[in-house]
Amino acid sequence: MPSFLDTNVLVYAFDRSESAKRVAALELLADPDADFVTSAQVLSEFYVTTTRKLDPPLHHAAALEAIEYLRRLPIVAVDDRLVVAAVDTANAEALSLWDAQIVAAAARAGCREVITEDLNNGQVIAGVEIRNPFV
């Protein structure tokens, strides 16, 4: 079963100010046996975060090159059904809509886990386990 990559894991691979998290993210992403999935939402968040919030920020071309590489992964589209599933999950689990949309995308893709630091490690939401690679 695949694992769903959240934005923060991908961003840390480029974040020079968080060396320990950068190493952990790069090791995770370099696993040749890994089976990863992500979403259109994550690609958008990745671009904004890496080009506007990192110090130093990625140049547009570098961020776009990373997105082109990530597009090789299965990408879950954000559509009306995903939004409704996310709204239901956000309501049931007291999550932000954006976090619930990540979980809903992972569930849609048949992922066993969401790899993120934004939710509670070990928690199971909508049949998907949360795993924080930085703990």
N, CA, C and O of each residue as an XYZ file, in Angstrom:
540
protein
N       0.848     -1.190      0.000
C       0.000      0.000      0.000
C       0.887      1.244      0.000
O       1.922      1.277      0.666
N       0.485      2.243     -0.734
C       1.303      3.456     -0.802
C       1.196      4.319      0.462
O       0.313      4.135      1.300
N       2.125      5.259      0.558
C       2.137      6.266      1.616
C       1.918      7.625      0.977
O       2.444      7.910     -0.099
N       1.141      8.458      1.646
C       0.826      9.788      1.133
C       1.809     10.804      1.717
O       1.978     10.878      2.934
N       2.449     11.576      0.862
C       3.387     12.608      1.293
C       2.684     13.944      1.445
O       2.079     14.450      0.499
N       2.768     14.513      2.640
C       2.226     15.843      2.889
C       3.275     16.895      2.534
O       4.458     16.588      2.387
N       2.830     18.107      2.402
C       3.670     19.217      1.971
C       4.899     19.390      2.833
O       5.998     19.565      2.308
N       4.738     19.345      4.157
C       5.868     19.668      5.031
C       7.050     18.734      4.821
O       8.195     19.175      4.914
N       6.815     17.481      4.545
C       7.907     16.535      4.308
C       8.691     16.957      3.065
O       9.922     16.948      3.066
N       7.981     17.319      2.026
C       8.634     17.740      0.787
C       9.380     19.061      0.975
O      10.485     19.226      0.457
N       8.797     19.983      1.697
C       9.436     21.284      1.935
C      10.727     21.100      2.722
O      11.741     21.716      2.397
N      10.700     20.258      3.756
C      11.906     20.068      4.569
C      13.072     19.539      3.745
O      14.225     19.779      4.104
N      12.815     18.838      2.670
C      13.894     18.365      1.807
C      14.671     19.528      1.185
O      15.787     19.337      0.702
N      14.091     20.723      1.195
C      14.721     21.913      0.609
C      15.037     22.992      1.645
O      15.593     24.036      1.305
N      14.690     22.745      2.884
C      14.822     23.764      3.935
C      16.199     23.692      4.598
O      16.466     22.787      5.389
N      17.052     24.632      4.277
C      18.421     24.649      4.816
C      18.474     25.101      6.268
O      19.505     24.942      6.920
N      17.393     25.657      6.784
C      17.381     26.127      8.173
C      16.985     25.032      9.158
O      17.095     25.226     10.369
N      16.530     23.894      8.664
C      16.097     22.767      9.507
C      16.914     21.531      9.129
O      16.398     20.606      8.503
N      18.187     21.524      9.512
C      19.094     20.484      9.013
C      18.679     19.067      9.412
O      18.744     18.164      8.578
N      18.257     18.845     10.652
C      17.869     17.491     11.071
C      16.635     17.021     10.299
O      16.578     15.877      9.848
N      15.663     17.896     10.151
C      14.451     17.524      9.401
C      14.761     17.362      7.920
O      14.161     16.528      7.242
N      15.693     18.156      7.425
C      16.079     18.030      6.018
C      16.686     16.652      5.763
O      16.333     15.986      4.790
N      17.595     16.226      6.631
C      18.215     14.912      6.488
C      17.155     13.811      6.559
O      17.166     12.888      5.745
N      16.249     13.903      7.521
C      15.198     12.887      7.666
C      14.308     12.839      6.425
O      13.958     11.757      5.951
N      13.944     14.002      5.902
C      13.096     14.053      4.704
C      13.817     13.471      3.494
O      13.232     12.709      2.724
N      15.071     13.827      3.328
C      15.835     13.320      2.185
C      16.021     11.808      2.269
O      15.939     11.119      1.252
N      16.271     11.288      3.463
C      16.401      9.831      3.626
C      15.097      9.126      3.296
O      15.095      8.097      2.620
N      13.998      9.674      3.768
C      12.688      9.096      3.479
C      12.429      9.070      1.977
O      12.015      8.050      1.426
N      12.674     10.196      1.324
C      12.391     10.310     -0.108
C      13.338      9.472     -0.968
O      13.005      9.123     -2.101
N      14.516      9.150     -0.430
C      15.496      8.374     -1.189
C      15.273      6.866     -1.097
O      15.972      6.103     -1.762
N      14.325      6.430     -0.296
C      14.072      4.998     -0.119
C      13.628      4.390     -1.447
O      12.557      4.729     -1.950
N      14.433      3.498     -2.021
C      14.080      2.942     -3.336
C      12.857      2.026     -3.302
O      12.258      1.757     -4.343
N      12.486      1.550     -2.124
C      11.328      0.659     -2.015
C      10.037      1.394     -1.675
O       8.974      0.782     -1.577
N      10.134      2.703     -1.498
C       8.960      3.484     -1.101
C       7.971      3.593     -2.254
O       8.348      3.622     -3.425
N       6.713      3.651     -1.889
C       5.614      3.795     -2.843
C       4.814      5.019     -2.389
O       3.970      4.911     -1.499
N       5.074      6.178     -2.995
C       4.486      7.427     -2.550
C       3.388      7.922     -3.483
O       3.381      7.654     -4.684
N       2.465      8.652     -2.877
C       1.374      9.337     -3.567
C       1.328     10.738     -2.979
O       1.707     10.937     -1.824
N       0.874     11.703     -3.750
C       0.612     13.039     -3.209
C      -0.591     13.611     -3.951
O      -1.274     12.898     -4.686
N      -0.843     14.899     -3.755
C      -2.036     15.490     -4.373
C      -1.720     16.828     -5.021
O      -0.661     17.416     -4.800
N      -2.658     17.285     -5.818
C      -2.537     18.605     -6.432
C      -2.452     19.695     -5.365
O      -1.731     20.677     -5.536
N      -3.179     19.526     -4.276
C      -3.106     20.470     -3.160
C      -1.676     20.569     -2.636
O      -1.177     21.671     -2.406
N      -1.016     19.437     -2.448
C       0.351     19.420     -1.930
C       1.297     20.111     -2.897
O       2.172     20.861     -2.465
N       1.146     19.879     -4.183
C       2.011     20.540     -5.163
C       1.860     22.057     -5.090
O       2.852     22.781     -5.170
N       0.639     22.540     -4.938
C       0.401     23.986     -4.819
C       1.013     24.542     -3.541
O       1.687     25.572     -3.565
N       0.779     23.862     -2.433
C       1.330     24.312     -1.151
C       2.857     24.289     -1.181
O       3.508     25.183     -0.641
N       3.423     23.265     -1.813
C       4.876     23.158     -1.922
C       5.445     24.375     -2.634
O       6.414     24.973     -2.164
N       4.857     24.742     -3.753
C       5.362     25.892     -4.512
C       5.321     27.166     -3.669
O       6.318     27.883     -3.577
N       4.187     27.445     -3.064
C       4.046     28.666     -2.269
C       5.029     28.667     -1.098
O       5.690     29.675     -0.847
N       5.126     27.570     -0.397
C       5.985     27.512      0.783
C       7.456     27.634      0.422
O       8.192     28.383      1.063
N       7.889     26.907     -0.596
C       9.322     26.936     -0.925
C       9.760     28.242     -1.568
O      10.920     28.630     -1.429
N       8.874     28.924     -2.260
C       9.271     30.173     -2.928
C       8.992     31.424     -2.099
O       9.498     32.499     -2.417
N       8.189     31.295     -1.036
C       7.836     32.476     -0.248
C       8.209     32.392      1.228
O       8.376     33.423      1.879
N       8.343     31.183      1.765
C       8.516     31.068      3.209
C       9.877     30.533      3.637
O      10.261     30.715      4.793
N      10.609     29.888      2.755
C      11.935     29.399      3.110
C      12.927     30.552      3.128
O      12.744     31.562      2.448
N      13.984     30.382      3.921
C      15.054     31.381      3.967
C      16.380     30.663      3.781
O      16.882     30.069      4.735
N      16.959     30.693      2.609
C      16.533     31.445      1.438
C      15.443     30.696      0.670
O      15.384     29.467      0.697
N      14.589     31.447     -0.008
C      13.530     30.799     -0.792
C      14.099     30.146     -2.052
O      15.152     30.537     -2.555
N      13.379     29.152     -2.542
C      13.744     28.578     -3.835
C      13.371     29.554     -4.935
O      12.363     30.255     -4.847
N      14.182     29.589     -5.953
C      13.842     30.358     -7.149
C      12.696     29.636     -7.857
O      12.562     28.417     -7.749
N      11.890     30.377     -8.563
C      10.745     29.815     -9.299
C      11.147     28.584    -10.110
O      10.465     27.560    -10.066
N      12.252     28.683    -10.849
C      12.661     27.577    -11.721
C      12.993     26.326    -10.924
O      12.666     25.219    -11.354
N      13.632     26.477     -9.778
C      13.982     25.318     -8.948
C      12.729     24.681     -8.358
O      12.617     23.456     -8.308
N      11.798     25.499     -7.918
C      10.546     24.968     -7.370
C       9.749     24.245     -8.460
O       9.189     23.175     -8.223
N       9.706     24.828     -9.627
C       8.988     24.192    -10.736
C       9.661     22.882    -11.152
O       8.976     21.917    -11.492
N      10.981     22.843    -11.127
C      11.704     21.604    -11.439
C      11.352     20.512    -10.425
O      11.162     19.354    -10.797
N      11.268     20.881     -9.150
C      10.884     19.909     -8.117
C       9.459     19.414     -8.349
O       9.186     18.223     -8.200
N       8.557     20.313     -8.711
C       7.171     19.918     -8.989
C       7.120     18.983    -10.197
O       6.371     18.007    -10.191
N       7.896     19.269    -11.212
C       7.928     18.381    -12.386
C       8.390     16.984    -11.980
O       7.862     15.989    -12.476
N       9.361     16.902    -11.090
C       9.817     15.603    -10.596
C       8.700     14.911     -9.804
O       8.443     13.723     -9.998
N       8.037     15.661     -8.911
C       6.967     15.094     -8.086
C       5.777     14.632     -8.920
O       5.039     13.739     -8.503
N       5.586     15.224    -10.085
C       4.477     14.829    -10.958
C       4.623     13.394    -11.458
O       3.687     12.840    -12.035
N       5.776     12.798    -11.243
C       5.965     11.389    -11.619
C       5.213     10.459    -10.671
O       4.931      9.307    -11.002
N       4.894     10.979     -9.489
C       4.130     10.203     -8.512
C       2.659     10.185     -8.911
O       2.219     11.051     -9.666
N       1.901      9.227     -8.424
C       0.449      9.332     -8.581
C      -0.029     10.593     -7.847
O       0.337     10.826     -6.695
N      -0.834     11.385     -8.517
C      -1.328     12.653     -7.973
C      -2.844     12.573     -7.844
O      -3.547     12.301     -8.818
N      -3.340     12.812     -6.629
C      -4.785     12.830     -6.396
C      -5.297     14.228     -6.739
O      -4.794     15.228     -6.228
N      -6.293     14.280     -7.600
C      -6.886     15.565     -7.982
C      -7.828     16.060     -6.891
O      -8.453     15.276     -6.177
N      -7.910     17.366     -6.787
C      -8.884     17.973     -5.878
C     -10.132     18.259     -6.712
O     -10.118     19.087     -7.622
N     -11.212     17.550     -6.376
C     -12.469     17.754     -7.093
C     -13.594     17.911     -6.078
O     -13.356     17.894     -4.870
N     -14.803     18.060     -6.568
C     -15.932     18.311     -5.673
C     -16.153     17.181     -4.673
O     -16.485     17.445     -3.517
N     -15.978     15.938     -5.086
C     -16.176     14.805     -4.166
C     -15.107     14.773     -3.080
O     -15.393     14.419     -1.936
N     -13.888     15.137     -3.429
C     -12.828     15.183     -2.429
C     -13.104     16.287     -1.412
O     -12.880     16.103     -0.215
N     -13.585     17.418     -1.881
C     -13.906     18.525     -0.969
C     -15.014     18.111      0.000
O     -14.923     18.391      1.195
N     -16.051     17.453     -0.498
C     -17.145     17.002      0.379
C     -16.629     15.986      1.397
O     -16.980     16.056      2.575
N     -15.802     15.047      0.952
C     -15.220     14.072      1.883
C     -14.367     14.785      2.930
O     -14.388     14.410      4.102
N     -13.625     15.800      2.521
C     -12.790     16.559      3.458
C     -13.638     17.338      4.455
O     -13.302     17.403      5.638
N     -14.718     17.922      3.992
C     -15.618     18.648      4.899
C     -16.181     17.687      5.944
O     -16.221     18.012      7.131
N     -16.612     16.517      5.508
C     -17.133     15.516      6.449
C     -16.056     15.088      7.448
O     -16.327     14.978      8.644
N     -14.843     14.848      6.964
C     -13.747     14.440      7.846
C     -13.369     15.559      8.805
O     -13.138     15.311      9.988
N     -13.305     16.780      8.309
C     -12.978     17.921      9.174
C     -13.993     18.054     10.295
O     -13.626     18.306     11.443
N     -15.258     17.888      9.970
C     -16.325     17.986     10.968
C     -16.258     16.842     11.978
O     -16.384     17.065     13.182
N     -16.060     15.629     11.490
C     -16.050     14.457     12.364
C     -14.818     14.391     13.258
O     -14.892     13.888     14.379
N     -13.681     14.897     12.767
C     -12.418     14.732     13.483
C     -11.866     16.044     14.055
O     -10.774     16.057     14.624
N     -12.606     17.133     13.909
C     -12.161     18.454     14.386
C     -10.797     18.836     13.789
O      -9.877     19.246     14.497
N     -10.704     18.686     12.464
C      -9.492     19.046     11.728
C      -9.735     20.290     10.909
O     -10.880     20.651     10.636
N      -8.650     20.954     10.512
C      -8.800     22.021      9.531
C      -9.233     21.390      8.211
O      -8.965     20.213      7.969
N      -9.886     22.144      7.380
C     -10.307     21.620      6.083
C      -9.098     21.161      5.274
O      -9.168     20.146      4.581
N      -7.994     21.894      5.355
C      -6.807     21.565      4.546
C      -6.193     20.240      5.002
O      -5.796     19.427      4.167
N      -6.112     20.014      6.324
C      -5.603     18.732      6.821
C      -6.562     17.599      6.467
O      -6.129     16.507      6.100
N      -7.853     17.856      6.578
C      -8.848     16.840      6.228
C      -8.794     16.509      4.741
O      -9.040     15.367      4.352
N      -8.481     17.483      3.920
C      -8.374     17.242      2.478
C      -7.177     16.338      2.171
O      -7.233     15.524      1.249
N      -6.100     16.480      2.941
C      -4.943     15.591      2.797
C      -5.356     14.163      3.150
O      -5.058     13.226      2.410
N      -6.040     14.002      4.274
C      -6.478     12.670      4.708
C      -7.449     12.079      3.686
O      -7.347     10.898      3.353
N      -8.375     12.870      3.193
C      -9.336     12.375      2.200
C      -8.638     11.959      0.910
O      -9.022     10.969      0.288
N      -7.626     12.701      0.509
C      -6.864     12.341     -0.695
C      -6.112     11.031     -0.478
O      -6.062     10.181     -1.367
N      -5.532     10.876      0.702
C      -4.816      9.635      1.017
C      -5.769      8.439      1.024
O      -5.447      7.375      0.495
N      -6.936      8.625      1.624
C      -7.933      7.550      1.654
C      -8.374      7.192      0.233
O      -8.503      6.015     -0.104
N      -8.602      8.208     -0.591
C      -9.020      7.955     -1.973
C      -7.971      7.147     -2.725
O      -8.308      6.289     -3.541
N      -6.696      7.422     -2.449
C      -5.608      6.741     -3.155
C      -5.288      5.371     -2.567
O      -4.400      4.678     -3.064
N      -6.003      4.974     -1.512
C      -5.761      3.674     -0.901
C      -4.475      3.621     -0.092
O      -3.873      2.558      0.056
N      -4.053      4.769      0.431
C      -2.820      4.817      1.213
C      -3.023      4.230      2.603
O      -4.106      4.329      3.181
N      -1.974      3.622      3.128
C      -2.018      3.098      4.492
C      -1.690      4.170      5.505
O      -2.072      4.069      6.671
N      -0.960      5.231      5.050
C      -0.530      6.274      5.973
C      -0.366      7.609      5.259
O      -0.174      7.686      4.046
N      -0.453      8.662      6.082
C      -0.084     10.011      5.652
C       1.196     10.337      6.400
O       1.245     10.250      7.626
N       2.222     10.710      5.666
C       3.487     11.089      6.281
C       3.476     12.611      6.415
O       3.532     13.342      5.425
N       3.400     13.070      7.678
C       3.255     14.496      7.959
C       3.669     14.784      9.388
O       3.695     13.886     10.230
N       3.993     16.041      9.659
C       4.201     16.446     11.045
C       3.017     17.259     11.554
O       3.022     17.705     12.701
N       2.019     17.454     10.729
C       0.903     18.335     11.070
C      -0.217     17.684     11.862
O      -1.074     18.392     12.390
N      -0.242     16.377     11.963
C      -1.296     15.680     12.695
C      -0.659     14.799     13.768
O       0.567     14.724     13.855
N      -1.457     14.144     14.568
C      -0.954     13.362     15.694
C      -0.393     12.015     15.242
O      -1.102     11.194     14.659
N       0.880     11.807     15.520
C       1.560     10.575     15.160
C       0.814      9.372     15.739
O       0.506      9.335     16.930
N       0.529      8.392     14.882
C      -0.151      7.174     15.309
C      -1.665      7.244     15.246
O      -2.332      6.212     15.312
N      -2.217      8.436     15.119
C      -3.672      8.583     15.019
C      -4.161      7.952     13.716
O      -3.464      8.000     12.703
N      -5.342      7.369     13.739
C      -5.958      6.825     12.528
C      -7.193      7.659     12.223
O      -8.087      7.800     13.057
N      -7.226      8.206     11.019
C      -8.337      9.044     10.571
C      -8.810      8.502      9.231
O      -8.019      8.336      8.303
N     -10.094      8.230      9.138
C     -10.689      7.715      7.893
C      -9.933      6.487      7.385
O      -9.776      6.303      6.178
N      -9.470      5.656      8.309
C      -8.773      4.427      7.936
C      -7.325      4.615      7.552
O      -6.679      3.664      7.111
N      -6.791      5.829      7.709
C      -5.416      6.124      7.323
C      -4.628      6.513      8.567
O      -5.051      7.383      9.328
N      -3.481      5.866      8.772
C      -2.653      6.177      9.943
C      -1.764      7.389      9.662
O      -1.275      7.573      8.547
N      -1.569      8.200     10.680
C      -0.707      9.373     10.586
C       0.671      8.966     11.085
O       0.799      8.370     12.154
N       1.716      9.294     10.298
C       3.091      8.993     10.708
C       3.944     10.247     10.580
O       4.067     10.825      9.500
N       4.524     10.652     11.690
C       5.420     11.806     11.719
C       6.853     11.277     11.606
O       7.336     10.618     12.527
N       7.533     11.554     10.504
C       8.882     11.026     10.329
C       9.947     11.778     11.127
O      11.123     11.416     11.100
N       9.529     12.823     11.833
C      10.482     13.670     12.542
C      10.476     13.443     14.050
O      11.155     14.166     14.779
N       9.714     12.443     14.538
C       9.712     12.164     15.981
C      10.634     11.007     16.290
O      10.770     10.620     17.451
